[in-house]
Amino acid sequence: MKLNHETIVHRLRDGQPGQSIVTIMIAMVALLGAAALVIDIGALYYAYQQLQSATREAALAGGAVLANDTASEAITTATNYSAANGDLNAYTNLSNVTITAAVKCLTTTGIICTASPSSANALTVTETATVNSLFARVLGFNTWTLSATATASAKGGYNGPYNVEIILDTTSSMGDTDTDSQCSSTRISCALAGIRTLLGTLSPCAAGMTSCGTATSETATVGANVPTPVDEVGMMVFPGLISTTYAPYDWACPTKSLSGDSIAYNNSPVYQIIALSSNYRTSDTVGLNTAAYLTIAAGGGCSAGVAAPGGQGTFYAGVIDAAQANLVANARPNTKNVMILLSDGNATATKANMGTGATSYPYTQECTQAVTEAQKAAKAGTTVYAVAYGAEASGCTTDVSPSITPCQTMQQIASSPGTIPNPANFFSDYTAKGGTSSCISAARPTSSLTQIFTEIADDLTVARLLPNNTN
C-alpha cells in the first residue's frame, strides 16, 4: 500500500485551523501578566524599603532628642524626618503618607525614663503610604497601601566603645550632709547615686545581647571584663591610698576601717580602687550587677559604697595625671577615652599633705596644676568632664599668680580634643552645700547630680533602633 505523506501532514497541520494561534495568545497574555506582576511586586518591595527606611530615620531622629526635649518636641522632630511630602525623607513614589508617633517608657532597655521633660525612654513611629501600581491595573489593582513601624530608644543606647575613668573626691568634706533639696544625704552618697545612673546607661556589651557572657576574674588591680566589652569603666579616688592592698576598702562588705589608709600626694599614692571593668551589668538590657566591685563601690551592692575618709587635704592634679596614664596604658583599638572628675575644685593641700616622695608636685598653684593636667589629657585625645559639686566662688588659696577660684578651675578642666576648655563638658551642682549661684554652667544648667550623669551618658551614647515588641 502506498502512503500519501503529504496528505497526512496537511491533515495534522490544518485539521483545526486557528487553534494554535489562540493557544499562543493565551500563553502570551499569561506571560505578560506574570511579568507585569513581577514588575509591580518589585516596585512595591522597593517602595516598602523606602517607607521602612524613612520610618526608622524618623524614629531615630525623635529618639535622639527625647532625653532633653518634651514628648511633643520629640514627636515633632520625628515627623520632620518622615516620608510625607515636604519632610526630610519624602519619596516621590510614596503618596498620601501619614505618620503617628508616641513616646514610651520601656522597662527592659537599661535606659532610664527621665523624670523630665519627657518621662520616656523610647519612641515608636508608624507610617502608611499609597503606591500606584503599574501593570496590575489591568487586574483591578490601581494602588497598594503600605505600612511600616519602627521603635527607637532615647539617647542612651550603644554608641561606644569607651574607656571611662571616674575620679571621685573622697576628701573629708564629702562626708558632710548635703542640704539642698536634690539630695538630702551625705555628699559622697549623692555623688555615688549619680555614678550609678551613669553605669545604668553605658553599655557593658553590644546592644541586644541577652547576656554579656562570663566575665574574667576581678581583683583590686585587674578589672573584670566580659568576652567582648563595649564600655569599660574604672574608678579612682583622691587622696590616694598607701598601697593596692587598701583598695578593697571601698567595696568590701562590710567596709573596712579607713584609718591611716591614705598617703601624701608625692609619696606614690595608689589612686585606682577599681580597674577598668565591664561587668557592672550582665547585659545591655538589665540593671546593675550587684556583685561587681564597681557597682559595690558606687553603693549599688552590699555596702554603702565609697566613703570619704580624707586625711591629706585636697590636691587632684596627680589623680588626673594617673587617670590619663591608665587610660593610655589600657587603650583598646577603636575606642575613645573619657575622664569624669567630681569635686568642689578647691585644692588647698599643705606642704605636709604633699610630702617629699618620688613625685614632685609643688604645693603652690595647686588648682592651676589640675587645669594643666586635664587640658594636657584633652590634647592627647581624652574627653574630660568636670562636675563641680558645691564649688565655691573663692578658694584655691595656693594660687596667687595667677589667682583662680574653685569654680573657674572646674570650668577650665572641662575639655575635649580640639575644644579646650569646652563649656559643654562643665556641670555644676551649685545648689549643694558650699556652692554658689555664681557657679552655674551656661551650657548645661541642670544642678541635679542624677540628671548631670544622665546628660554625660547621653553625650556618650546615641538613639538606637529596638525591636517593636520591646517592653
Secondary structure, DSSP 4 states (H G I P E B T S, - for coil): ----HHHHHHHHHHSSTTHHHHHHHHHHHHHHHHHHHHHHHHHHHHHHHHHHHHHHHHHHHHHHHHTTS-HHHHHHHHHHTSSSTTSTT--TT-EEEEEEEEEE--SSSS----TTTT--SEEEEEEEEEEE-SSGGGGT--EEEEEEEEEEEPS-B----EEEEEEEE-SGGGGSBP-STT--SBHHHHHHHHHHHHHTTS-SS-TT-S---PPPP--SSS----SS-S-EEEEEEEEEESSGGGGGGGT-SSPPP-TT-B--TTS--EEEEEEEES-SBSSTTS-B-TTSHHHHHTTSSSS--------S----HHHHHHHHHHHHHT--TT-EEEEEEEE-------HHHH-SSSS---SSSHHHHHHHHHHHHHHTT-EEEEEEES--SS--TT-BTTB--HHHHHHHH-BBTTBSS-GGGEEEETTSTT--TT---SSS----HHHHHHHHHHHH-B--EE-TT--
